[in-house]
C-alpha cells in the first residue's frame, strides 16, 4: 500500500513561516518525483513545488523566493519550507508522489494565514 502522510500545517500570521513534511511509504521513493500541490479557488489542485528524483526543482511563480522544497531519500520524506506567508496562501496543501503514469496523493493538511 502507498501512503503519503502530511504534517506541519496550522495557523500562522502573515509574514510568518511553516514547514510542511510528507512521509512516504509503499513506493520506491528515490525514483519518484515528489511534489506539493494546493487547492485553488475552483477546488482544483495547483502545483506549488516539485522536486525530481535527480534533484531538479520547479516552483509556481506565486511562491518562488518564499518556499523551498527538499527531499531526504534516506528517510523517504519531502518537506516544504514556507516563509513570508501571505493570507492568499491559505488553503489545503497536498503531498504527491509522481512517476510516468501514476500520481499518489496524501490526504492534505490545512494551512491558514491570518492578516
VENRABEL-V174557 format. One record per helix or strand of 3 or more residues. SS is the DSSP state (hx for helix, st for strand). FROM is the first residue (numbers start at 1). TO is the last residue. If there is no record, write none. Layout:
ss=SS from=FROM to=TO
ss=SS from=FROM to=TO
This chain:
ss=st from=3 to=7
ss=st from=10 to=13
ss=st from=18 to=25
ss=hx from=29 to=31
ss=st from=33 to=39
ss=st from=45 to=51
ss=st from=57 to=59
ss=st from=67 to=72
ss=st from=77 to=82
ss=hx from=87 to=89
ss=st from=91 to=99
ss=st from=102 to=105
ss=st from=109 to=114
